[in-house]
Structures are given as C-alpha cells and as structure tokens.
Amino acid sequence: HCNFEFDLCGWKQDENDDFDWHLRTSSTAKLGTGPATDHTLQEPSGHYIFIKSSFFQLPGQKARISSPVLSRKNKSCKVCEGVVVAGMIIFYYHMYGAHIGSLIIYMRTTLKHEKTLLNLTGNQGNYWQRKALTLSGDGDEDFQVVFEGIAGEGPKDGIALDDLTFSREC
C-alpha cells in the first residue's frame, strides 16, 4: 500500500519518458490545478502524486511511474492448471480539466511485454474516483504495474493518483 505521505514507497520514475510524476500536497498547488485534498487524509496537507500540463510539456508527452517488480512465482499470482488466480491493484485517481490528457495503466513484464489494463482520456470529474484492476496474465514472467500520464493541452489540467494498493494475492 502506498499513500505517498512520506515517499514513493518503492515506485520508480521511468527513465525513458518525457517528464516525471511529482509528490505534492494541495496546499502547495496553485489554485485551480489538481484536487483540493489528497484521498488518504482528505486534507490539503495530505500527499499524492501528480502530473500537470504546462508550458514545459508538449501535449502528448508522457510521464511513467512503475511499481516494484511483482513475482509470478507467488502461487496465488499465476495461472494454475488453466485457472487464472489473479491479484488486484486498487487506486484512486483525479482527472479534472477541460483539456486533460490521458491515464493509461498497464502491466509490463521483465521481457517488456505490455498489457493495457485501463485507458482513460479527458475530464473524469472534480473528485477522487476508485478503480480496481485485475492483474491477470499468461506465463510466469515477473511484472510491474505502470501508470502513464499523458499531457493534455490545458496549463491548469492535471492527473493525480493516491492510495495505490496491491491485494494480498500478489
């Protein structure tokens, strides 16, 4: 579980992207960008990670952050005798603005095979929303979950993530 109150909890910025996710609070945000509070504490002083479109990013540029490597060797996290036993990732997101970009979540194996789990584009509302995604897949390659934010066209529009939690199966 990561609530971003102290650090990134082992989540890593990708080196082959265009810019980074930033740890921040609503109290340090400029008015009109991002959520009014974090999800965990429901306070302006609570932390979350955030990307925003700005003059420094061109529309379409990407920021990626990756989970620690999860092992398919865990018997509860791989396909057994044709039956998929899957873990889950549960998280909260905030995507608000007229020119918001996209949030893509995918699984990336150690051999760089990718499977898209979710693709959200555009304004999703000015509130935190919960999402639970199944981490199923073939084979027994270890993998990571990757959150990719894609910059939109509005300088005040951004994407925030908080309370990223893996189920006990993985």
For each residue, the residues with C-beta under 8 A, 3 or more apart:
1: 9 163 164 165 166
2: 8 9 10 11 163 164 165
3: 38 40 47 162 163
4: 7 8 9 23 38 40 47 48 49 162
5: 40 41 46 47
6: 9 47
7: 4 23
8: 2 4 11 12 23 49 65
9: 1 2 4 6 164
10: 2 67 68
11: 2 8 65 66 67 68 164
12: 8 65 66 68
13: 17 20 21 63 64 65
14: 17 64 65 66 146
15:
16: 64
17: 13 14 20 62 63 64 148
18: 57 61 62 63 151
19: 51 56 57 61 62 63 151
20: 13 17 51 63 65
21: 13 49 50 51 63 65 147 149 161
22: 49 50 51
23: 4 7 8 47 48 49
24: 28 29 34 47 48 49 50
25: 28 29 38 44 45 46 47 48
26: 29 34 35 36 37 38 44 45 46
27: 44 45
28: 24 25
29: 24 25 26 33 34 50
30: 33 156
31:
32: 156
33: 29 30 52 156 157 158
34: 24 26 29 50 52 94 96 158 160
35: 26 38 39 48 94 96 126 127 128 160
36: 26 44
37: 26 41 42 43 44 46
38: 3 4 25 26 35 41 42 43 46 47 48 162
39: 35 42 46 48 92 94 128 162 163
40: 3 4 5 46 47 48 162 163
41: 5 37 38 45 46
42: 37 38 39 46
43: 37 38 46
44: 25 26 27 36 37
45: 25 26 27 41
46: 5 25 26 37 38 39 40 41 42 43 162
47: 3 4 5 6 23 24 25 38 40 162
48: 4 23 24 25 35 38 39 40 94 160 161 162
49: 4 8 21 22 23 24 65 160 161 162
50: 21 22 24 29 34 158 159 160 161
51: 19 20 21 22 63 149 151 158 159
52: 33 34 155 156 157 158 159
53: 57 59 97 99 100 101 151 152 153 154 155 156 157 158
54: 57 151 155
55: 155
56: 19
57: 18 19 53 54 61 151
58: 61 151
59: 53 101 151 152 153
60: 101 150 151
61: 18 19 57 58 150 151
62: 17 18 19 148 149 150 151
63: 13 17 18 19 20 21 51 148 149 151
64: 13 14 16 17 146 147 148 149
65: 8 11 12 13 14 20 21 49 146 147
66: 11 12 14 108 144 145 146 147
67: 10 11 70 89 144 145 146 164 166
68: 10 11 12 144
69: 110 142 143 144
70: 67 74 77 87 135 142 143 144 145 166 170
71: 74 77 142 170
72: 77 78 139 140 141 142 143
73: 77 78 140 142
74: 70 71 77 78 169 170
75: 78 80 85
76: 85 87 168 169 170
77: 70 71 72 73 74 85 86 87 135 169 170
78: 72 73 74 75 85 139 140
79: 82 83 84 85 136 137 138 139 140
80: 75 83 85
81:
82: 79
83: 79 80
84: 79 136
85: 75 76 77 78 79 80 169
86: 77 134 135 136 169
87: 70 76 77 134 135 166 167 168 169 170
88: 132 133 134 135 166 167 169 170
89: 67 105 132 133 135 145 164 165 166 167
90: 130 131 132 133 163 164 165 167
91: 130 131 161 162 163 164 165
92: 39 128 129 130 131 161 162 163
93: 103 120 124 128 129 131 159 160 161 162
94: 34 35 39 48 124 126 127 128 129 159 160 161 162
95: 100 103 120 122 123 124 125 159 160
96: 34 35 100 123 124 125 126 157 158
97: 53 100 123 152 154 156 157 158
98: 123 154 157
99: 53 152 153 154 157
100: 53 95 96 97 121 122 123 124 152 154 157 158 159
101: 53 59 60 121 149 150 151 152 153 157 159
102: 119 120 121 122 148 149 150 152
103: 93 95 118 119 120 121 147 148 149 150 159
104: 116 118 119 120 147 148 150
105: 89 116 117 118 119 133 145 146 147 148
106: 114 115 116 117 145 146 148
107: 114 115 117 135 137 143 144 145 146
108: 66 112 113 114 143 144 145 146
109: 112 113 114 137 139 141 142 143
110: 69 141 142 143
111: 141
112: 108 109
113: 108 109 141
114: 106 107 108 109 146
115: 106 107 137
116: 104 105 106 119
117: 105 106 107 133 134 135 145
118: 103 104 105 131 133
119: 102 103 104 105 116
120: 93 95 102 103 104 124
121: 100 101 102 103
122: 95 100 102
123: 95 96 97 98 100
124: 93 94 95 96 100 120 129
125: 95 96 129
126: 35 94 96
127: 35 94
128: 35 39 92 93 94 162
129: 92 93 94 124 125
130: 90 91 92
131: 90 91 92 93 118
132: 88 89 90
133: 88 89 90 105 117 118
134: 86 87 88 117
135: 70 77 86 87 88 89 107 117 143 145 166 170
136: 79 84 86
137: 79 107 109 115 143
138: 79
139: 72 78 79 109
140: 72 73 78 79
141: 72 109 110 111 113
142: 69 70 71 72 73 109 110
143: 69 70 72 107 108 109 110 135 137
144: 66 67 68 69 70 107 108
145: 66 67 70 89 105 106 107 108 117 135 166
146: 14 64 65 66 67 105 106 107 108 114
147: 21 64 65 66 103 104 105 161
148: 17 62 63 64 102 103 104 105 106
149: 21 51 62 63 64 101 102 103 159
150: 60 61 62 101 102 103 104
151: 18 19 51 53 54 57 58 59 60 61 62 63 101
152: 53 59 97 99 100 101 102 157
153: 53 59 99 101 157
154: 53 97 98 99 100 157
155: 52 53 54 55
156: 30 32 33 52 53 97
157: 33 52 53 96 97 98 99 100 101 152 153 154
158: 33 34 50 51 52 53 96 97 100
159: 50 51 52 93 94 95 100 101 103 149
160: 34 35 48 49 50 93 94 95
161: 21 48 49 50 91 92 93 94 147 164
162: 3 4 38 39 40 46 47 48 49 91 92 93 94 128
163: 1 2 3 39 40 90 91 92
164: 1 2 9 11 67 89 90 91 161
165: 1 2 89 90 91
166: 1 67 70 87 88 89 135 145 170
167: 87 88 89 90 170
168: 76 87
169: 74 76 77 85 86 87 88
170: 70 71 74 76 77 87 88 135 166 167
